[in-house]
Amino acid sequence: MNRYLCLITSTLMLFGSSGICLGEIAWSKDYIETLKRSQESGKPAFVYFSGSNWCGFCKRFDAQMEDSEAFQSYLKENFELVNLDFPRPSPVDDPNFELNTWLKTQHTVSGFPTILVMDHRGVILARSGYKREGAEVFIKDLKNKINEASDFEF
């Protein structure tokens, strides 16, 4: 059932702001729209910089998300989600690629996966990456970083 919901959501996103599915989570590919949703919902943005078709740690992180219902629930309940993907070769027809590249440089993203949690203004609240120990360790670490840096409580 959830996979069908994700498929429907992704299809709808493709006709508005483009989106993708990782596991049963629908992700936006539009940073600006995600910050607008963040302002409307009051949830911070979970900005996932990835190299989907070449980055081994990104593939492991994606598998952690897919395998953990707790991880998926945590993301869906607490964040507005956006995936800024940097596949190889670089997409020439992606309208977001230029902005995504600028964001990658602006926020000194030098490795993948990089996760930035931002408020609706684009201010970074926390920075993280892949945790070999699994989803539970990732969630605990991210909660601690967000709570230390902001007024958000998770």
KEZA-820213 format. One record per residue: residue in three letters; x, y, z of N, C-alpha, C, CB in turn. Coordinates in steps of 0.1 Angstrom, whole numbers, padded with zeros to 4 digits, always signed. Glycine has a CB too. Example, Ala and Ser with C-alpha at 12.3 -4.5 7.8 and 13.67 -1.06 7.14 Angstrom:
Ala+0132-0057+0078+0123-0045+0078+0132-0033+0078+0113-0045+0090
Ser+0128-0022+0071+0137-0011+0071+0129+0000+0079+0141-0006+0057
# end
This chain:
Met+0008-0012+0000+0000+0000+0000+0009+0013+0000-0009+0000+0012
Asn+0019+0013+0009+0027+0025+0010+0035+0027-0003+0037+0024+0022
Arg+0039+0016-0010+0046+0018-0022+0038+0024-0033+0052+0004-0027
Tyr+0025+0021-0033+0015+0027-0042+0014+0041-0039+0002+0020-0042
Leu+0013+0045-0026+0012+0059-0022+0024+0067-0027+0010+0060-0007
Cys+0036+0061-0025+0048+0067-0029+0048+0069-0044+0060+0059-0025
Leu+0044+0059-0052+0043+0060-0066+0033+0071-0070+0039+0047-0072
Ile+0022+0072-0064+0012+0082-0067+0018+0096-0064-0001+0080-0060
Thr+0024+0097-0052+0030+0110-0048+0041+0114-0058+0035+0109-0034
Ser+0049+0105-0061+0060+0108-0071+0055+0112-0084+0070+0096-0072
Thr+0044+0106-0089+0038+0109-0102+0033+0123-0101+0027+0099-0105
Leu+0026+0127-0090+0021+0140-0089+0032+0150-0088+0012+0141-0076
Met+0043+0147-0081+0054+0156-0080+0060+0158-0094+0064+0151-0070
Leu+0060+0148-0102+0066+0150-0116+0059+0160-0124+0066+0136-0123
Phe+0046+0162-0121+0039+0172-0129+0039+0185-0123+0025+0167-0131
Gly+0044+0186-0111+0046+0199-0104+0061+0201-0102+0038+0200-0090
Ser+0065+0201-0090+0080+0201-0088+0084+0186-0088+0084+0208-0074
Ser+0095+0183-0095+0099+0169-0097+0102+0162-0084+0110+0168-0107
Gly+0101+0149-0084+0104+0142-0072+0108+0128-0075+0092+0141-0063
Ile+0113+0121-0065+0117+0107-0066+0113+0099-0054+0133+0106-0068
Cys+0114+0086-0054+0111+0078-0042+0124+0071-0038+0100+0068-0045
Leu+0126+0071-0025+0137+0063-0019+0130+0055-0009+0149+0071-0013
Gly+0129+0042-0011+0121+0034-0002+0106+0037-0004+0125+0036+0013
Glu+0099+0040+0007+0085+0044+0005+0084+0059+0008+0077+0036+0015
Ile+0095+0066+0007+0094+0081+0010+0095+0088-0004+0106+0085+0019
Ala+0086+0098-0005+0086+0106-0017+0095+0118-0014+0072+0111-0021
Trp+0105+0121-0022+0115+0132-0020+0113+0142-0032+0129+0126-0020
Ser+0113+0154-0028+0113+0165-0038+0127+0166-0044+0109+0179-0032
Lys+0129+0171-0056+0142+0174-0062+0143+0189-0063+0143+0167-0075
Asp+0134+0197-0057+0134+0211-0058+0136+0218-0045+0120+0216-0064
Tyr+0148+0223-0043+0153+0229-0031+0144+0241-0027+0167+0234-0032
Ile+0141+0250-0036+0133+0262-0033+0119+0258-0028+0132+0271-0046
Glu+0113+0249-0035+0099+0244-0031+0100+0238-0017+0093+0235-0042
Thr+0110+0231-0015+0112+0224-0002+0113+0234+0010+0124+0215-0001
Leu+0120+0245+0007+0121+0256+0017+0108+0263+0019+0132+0266+0014
Lys+0100+0264+0009+0087+0270+0010+0078+0261+0018+0080+0272-0004
Arg+0078+0248+0016+0070+0238+0024+0075+0239+0038+0071+0224+0018
Ser+0088+0240+0040+0094+0241+0054+0088+0253+0061+0109+0242+0053
Gln+0087+0264+0055+0081+0276+0061+0066+0274+0064+0083+0288+0052
Glu+0059+0268+0055+0045+0265+0057+0042+0255+0068+0038+0260+0044
Ser+0050+0244+0069+0048+0234+0078+0054+0236+0092+0052+0221+0072
Gly+0065+0244+0092+0072+0246+0104+0083+0235+0107+0063+0246+0116
Lys+0084+0226+0097+0094+0215+0098+0106+0220+0091+0088+0202+0092
Pro+0118+0216+0097+0130+0219+0089+0132+0210+0077+0142+0217+0099
Ala+0140+0215+0068+0143+0208+0055+0154+0198+0058+0147+0218+0044
Phe+0153+0186+0053+0163+0175+0053+0168+0175+0039+0157+0161+0057
Val+0180+0181+0037+0186+0182+0023+0197+0171+0022+0193+0197+0022
Tyr+0194+0162+0013+0202+0150+0011+0210+0152-0002+0194+0137+0010
Phe+0223+0154-0001+0232+0155-0013+0237+0141-0016+0244+0165-0011
Ser+0234+0136-0028+0238+0122-0031+0244+0121-0045+0225+0113-0030
Gly+0250+0109-0047+0255+0105-0060+0248+0092-0063+0271+0105-0061
Ser+0236+0092-0067+0228+0080-0066+0233+0068-0075+0214+0083-0071
Asn+0239+0071-0086+0243+0059-0094+0258+0056-0094+0240+0063-0108
Trp+0266+0062-0085+0280+0059-0084+0285+0059-0070+0287+0069-0092
Cys+0278+0065-0060+0284+0066-0046+0280+0054-0038+0278+0079-0040
Gly+0289+0046-0034+0287+0034-0026+0280+0037-0013+0299+0026-0024
Phe+0285+0048-0006+0280+0051+0007+0265+0056+0006+0288+0061+0014
Cys+0262+0063-0005+0249+0068-0008+0239+0056-0009+0248+0077-0020
Lys+0244+0046-0017+0236+0034-0018+0233+0027-0005+0243+0024-0028
Arg+0244+0027+0004+0242+0021+0017+0232+0029+0025+0255+0019+0024
Phe+0233+0042+0025+0224+0051+0032+0210+0049+0027+0228+0066+0030
Asp+0208+0048+0014+0195+0045+0008+0189+0032+0013+0195+0045-0007
Ala+0198+0022+0014+0193+0009+0019+0189+0010+0034+0204-0002+0017
Gln+0197+0017+0042+0193+0019+0056+0179+0025+0057+0203+0028+0063
Met+0176+0035+0048+0163+0042+0048+0152+0032+0044+0163+0054+0039
Glu+0155+0024+0034+0145+0014+0029+0142+0003+0039+0150+0008+0016
Asp+0152-0001+0047+0151-0012+0056+0145-0009+0069+0164-0019+0057
Ser+0144+0004+0073+0140+0008+0086+0127+0016+0086+0151+0016+0093
Glu+0117+0010+0090+0104+0017+0091+0105+0029+0101+0092+0008+0096
Ala+0113+0027+0112+0115+0038+0121+0122+0050+0115+0123+0033+0134
Phe+0131+0047+0106+0139+0058+0099+0129+0065+0090+0151+0052+0092
Gln+0121+0057+0082+0112+0064+0073+0102+0072+0080+0105+0053+0065
Ser+0097+0067+0091+0087+0074+0099+0093+0087+0105+0081+0066+0111
Tyr+0105+0086+0110+0112+0098+0116+0113+0109+0105+0126+0094+0121
Leu+0118+0105+0093+0120+0115+0082+0106+0121+0078+0126+0108+0070
Lys+0096+0113+0076+0083+0118+0071+0077+0127+0081+0074+0106+0068
Glu+0078+0123+0094+0071+0131+0104+0078+0144+0108+0069+0123+0117
Asn+0091+0145+0106+0098+0156+0112+0104+0166+0102+0109+0151+0120
Phe+0104+0162+0089+0112+0170+0079+0104+0172+0066+0125+0164+0076
Glu+0108+0183+0059+0104+0184+0045+0117+0179+0037+0101+0199+0041
Leu+0115+0169+0028+0126+0162+0022+0129+0166+0008+0123+0147+0022
Val+0142+0168+0006+0147+0171-0008+0160+0163-0010+0149+0186-0010
Asn+0161+0157-0022+0173+0150-0026+0179+0158-0038+0169+0136-0031
Leu+0192+0163-0035+0199+0170-0045+0210+0160-0050+0206+0183-0039
Asp+0206+0154-0062+0214+0143-0067+0224+0147-0077+0205+0132-0073
Phe+0236+0141-0077+0247+0144-0086+0251+0131-0093+0259+0151-0079
Pro+0243+0126-0102+0246+0114-0109+0257+0116-0119+0234+0108-0116
Arg+0263+0105-0123+0273+0106-0134+0269+0098-0146+0287+0101-0129
Pro+0269+0103-0158+0274+0117-0161+0264+0127-0156+0276+0118-0176
Ser+0268+0140-0155+0259+0151-0150+0247+0152-0160+0267+0164-0149
Pro+0236+0154-0154+0224+0156-0163+0224+0170-0169+0211+0154-0154
Val+0222+0170-0182+0222+0182-0189+0208+0188-0190+0227+0181-0204
Asp+0197+0180-0187+0184+0185-0188+0177+0187-0175+0176+0175-0196
Asp+0185+0187-0164+0179+0189-0151+0179+0204-0148+0187+0182-0140
Pro+0166+0210-0146+0165+0224-0144+0171+0229-0130+0151+0229-0145
Asn+0173+0219-0121+0178+0222-0108+0193+0221-0106+0171+0213-0098
Phe+0200+0215-0117+0214+0212-0115+0223+0224-0112+0218+0205-0128
Glu+0220+0235-0119+0229+0247-0116+0228+0251-0102+0225+0258-0126
Leu+0215+0252-0097+0213+0256-0083+0219+0246-0073+0198+0258-0080
Asn+0217+0233-0076+0222+0223-0068+0237+0223-0067+0218+0209-0073
Thr+0244+0226-0078+0259+0227-0078+0263+0239-0070+0264+0228-0093
Trp+0256+0250-0071+0259+0262-0063+0257+0259-0048+0250+0274-0067
Leu+0247+0252-0045+0244+0249-0031+0255+0239-0025+0231+0242-0029
Lys+0259+0230-0034+0270+0221-0030+0283+0229-0027+0273+0210-0041
Thr+0286+0238-0035+0298+0246-0033+0296+0256-0021+0301+0255-0045
Gln+0285+0262-0020+0282+0272-0010+0283+0266+0004+0268+0278-0012
His+0278+0253+0005+0278+0246+0018+0290+0237+0020+0265+0239+0020
Thr+0300+0238+0012+0312+0230+0012+0309+0215+0013+0321+0234+0024
Val+0301+0210+0005+0298+0196+0004+0309+0190-0004+0283+0193-0002
Ser+0318+0182+0002+0329+0177-0005+0328+0161-0006+0342+0180+0002
Gly+0319+0155+0001+0317+0141+0000+0302+0137+0001+0324+0134+0012
Phe+0299+0125-0004+0286+0121-0004+0284+0108+0004+0281+0118-0019
Pro+0273+0105+0010+0262+0115+0012+0265+0125+0022+0249+0107+0015
Thr+0260+0137+0020+0260+0148+0030+0245+0151+0032+0268+0160+0025
Ile+0242+0152+0045+0228+0156+0049+0229+0169+0057+0221+0145+0058
Leu+0222+0179+0052+0221+0192+0059+0206+0194+0064+0225+0204+0050
Val+0205+0197+0076+0191+0200+0081+0191+0216+0082+0188+0194+0095
Met+0181+0222+0075+0180+0236+0074+0167+0241+0079+0183+0241+0060
Asp+0167+0254+0083+0154+0260+0086+0149+0265+0073+0155+0271+0096
His+0137+0272+0073+0131+0276+0060+0138+0287+0053+0117+0281+0063
Arg+0148+0293+0060+0156+0304+0054+0169+0298+0047+0160+0315+0064
Gly+0171+0285+0049+0183+0279+0044+0195+0279+0054+0187+0286+0031
Val+0192+0283+0066+0203+0283+0076+0205+0269+0081+0199+0292+0088
Ile+0217+0264+0081+0221+0251+0085+0219+0249+0100+0235+0247+0081
Leu+0211+0239+0104+0209+0235+0118+0218+0224+0122+0194+0232+0121
Ala+0221+0215+0113+0229+0203+0115+0234+0198+0102+0220+0192+0123
Arg+0246+0191+0103+0252+0184+0092+0256+0170+0096+0265+0192+0088
Ser+0253+0161+0087+0256+0147+0090+0259+0139+0077+0244+0140+0097
Gly+0261+0127+0078+0265+0118+0067+0261+0104+0070+0279+0119+0063
Tyr+0266+0095+0062+0263+0080+0064+0269+0075+0077+0268+0072+0052
Lys+0261+0067+0084+0266+0061+0097+0266+0046+0095+0257+0065+0109
Arg+0277+0040+0095+0278+0025+0093+0270+0018+0104+0293+0021+0094
Glu+0269+0024+0115+0262+0017+0127+0247+0015+0124+0264+0025+0139
Gly+0241+0022+0115+0227+0020+0111+0218+0032+0114+0222+0009+0118
Ala+0206+0030+0111+0196+0041+0111+0194+0046+0125+0183+0036+0106
Glu+0194+0037+0135+0191+0042+0149+0202+0051+0154+0190+0030+0159
Val+0215+0048+0151+0226+0057+0154+0225+0070+0147+0239+0050+0152
Phe+0221+0069+0134+0220+0082+0126+0209+0091+0132+0216+0078+0111
Ile+0198+0085+0135+0187+0093+0141+0191+0100+0154+0174+0084+0143
Lys+0197+0092+0163+0201+0097+0176+0211+0108+0174+0207+0086+0185
Asp+0221+0106+0166+0231+0116+0163+0225+0129+0157+0242+0111+0154
Leu+0216+0127+0148+0210+0139+0141+0201+0147+0151+0202+0135+0129
Lys+0194+0140+0159+0186+0146+0169+0194+0155+0179+0178+0136+0178
Asn+0206+0149+0183+0215+0156+0192+0220+0169+0186+0226+0147+0197
Lys+0224+0168+0173+0230+0179+0166+0219+0190+0164+0235+0175+0152
Ile+0207+0186+0161+0197+0196+0159+0193+0203+0172+0184+0190+0152
Asn+0192+0195+0182+0188+0201+0195+0199+0210+0201+0186+0190+0206
Glu+0212+0207+0198+0222+0216+0202+0223+0229+0195+0236+0209+0200
Ala+0218+0229+0182+0220+0241+0173+0208+0249+0172+0225+0236+0160
Ser+0196+0245+0177+0184+0253+0173+0173+0252+0184+0179+0247+0160
Asp+0162+0258+0181+0150+0257+0189+0142+0245+0186+0142+0270+0187
Phe+0145+0238+0176+0137+0226+0172+0140+0215+0183+0141+0221+0158
Glu+0130+0208+0187+0131+0197+0196+0127+0184+0189+0123+0199+0209
Phe+0135+0174+0189+0132+0161+0183+0133+0150+0193+0141+0159+0171
# end
